[in-house]
Amino acid sequence: MRHPHVRAQVPVTSNIPFGRRSEFLGDDIVAAAMIVHHVHHAKVLTRSGDSKRTQTCRALLKATTNDTR
C-alpha cells in the first residue's frame, strides 16, 4: 500500500552511525527525533568495510607505488 504523503524515494547516506548522531547534532533528543522521522517508512541498509571510494583510492595508490619502483 502506498502512503499518500510519499512522493518519491530519496537515498540518504552517512558515514556516521545512528548511535553517534547526537555527537554531530549536539542533542540526544533531537538526534532521536530526526532518526525516527526519517526511518519511519525507510528501508535501512548498512554496510561494513571500506567504501567503494576508499577501495578505489587504495588500488590507485598501490598501482602508483608499484609503478615508481
C-alpha positions in Angstrom: 0.0 0.0 0.0 1.4 3.4 -1.0 1.3 6.2 1.6 -0.3 9.4 0.2 2.4 11.6 1.6 5.2 9.7 0.0 6.0 11.2 -3.5 9.5 9.9 -4.2 12.3 7.7 -2.9 15.3 9.7 -1.8 18.5 7.9 -0.8 20.3 9.3 2.2 23.8 8.3 3.0 26.0 9.0 6.0 29.3 7.8 7.5 28.0 8.5 11.0 26.3 5.5 12.7 22.9 6.1 14.3 24.4 5.7 17.8 26.8 8.7 17.3 24.3 11.1 15.7 23.9 13.0 19.0 27.6 13.9 18.8 27.0 15.6 15.5 23.7 17.2 16.3 24.6 18.1 19.8 21.4 16.8 21.5 20.2 13.2 22.1 16.5 14.1 21.9 16.9 16.0 18.6 19.0 13.2 17.1 16.5 10.5 18.1 13.6 12.6 16.8 15.3 13.1 13.4 16.2 9.4 13.1 12.7 8.3 13.9 11.2 10.8 11.5 13.5 9.7 8.6 13.5 6.0 9.1 9.8 5.6 10.0 8.9 4.2 6.5 12.5 3.7 5.3 14.5 0.7 4.4 17.8 1.0 6.2 20.8 -0.7 4.6 24.0 -0.9 6.5 27.4 -1.7 5.0 30.6 -2.7 6.8 34.1 -2.4 5.4 35.7 0.1 3.2 33.6 2.2 0.8 34.0 1.9 -2.9 35.7 5.2 -3.0 38.3 4.1 -0.4 38.8 0.8 -2.2 39.5 2.6 -5.5 41.8 5.1 -3.8 43.9 2.3 -2.2 44.1 0.5 -5.5 45.3 3.6 -7.3 47.9 4.3 -4.6 49.1 0.8 -4.7 49.4 0.9 -8.5 51.2 4.3 -8.3 53.6 2.9 -5.7 54.3 -0.2 -7.8 55.0 1.9 -10.9 57.6 4.1 -9.2 59.7 1.2 -8.1 
